[in-house]
Amino acid sequence: MIAVTTKVTRVRIQFFVRRHQAGKHEQKQGTPKMDLIVFGIGILFFALSLAYVKACNSI
């Protein structure tokens, strides 16, 4: 049990160290194309939700 706890603790520490080191590097700007795709999916989901509610109300 102690070995497992030690390994988990070591993995957590390595995660936070790597995360901190990644912040030192200059981050690249995300692609606006992906932003538009996610935004479009959100609008599509909202429209389909409204259509589903309207269809259920007509039943």
C-alpha positions, -999 to 999 in steps of 0.1 A, spaced: 0 0 0 28 24 8 45 17 -25 13 25 -44 8 57 -24 45 67 -30 41 61 -68 9 80 -70 25 109 -51 55 109 -74 33 109 -105 13 139 -91 45 158 -84 58 151 -119 25 163 -134 27 196 -116 63 201 -124 57 195 -161 27 217 -160 47 245 -144 75 241 -169 51 242 -198 39 276 -186 74 290 -191 73 284 -228 55 307 -252 21 292 -259 9 292 -295 -23 309 -305 -51 284 -311 -66 281 -345 -97 302 -350 -110 274 -373 -114 251 -344 -132 278 -324 -157 283 -352 -163 245 -354 -170 242 -316 -192 273 -318 -211 258 -347 -216 225 -329 -230 245 -299 -255 263 -320 -265 231 -338 -270 214 -305 -292 243 -292 -312 243 -324 -318 205 -322 -328 209 -286 -354 235 -295 -367 213 -323 -370 183 -299 -389 204 -274 -413 216 -301 -418 181 -314 -425 168 -279 -450 196 -272 -470 187 -303 -475 151 -291 
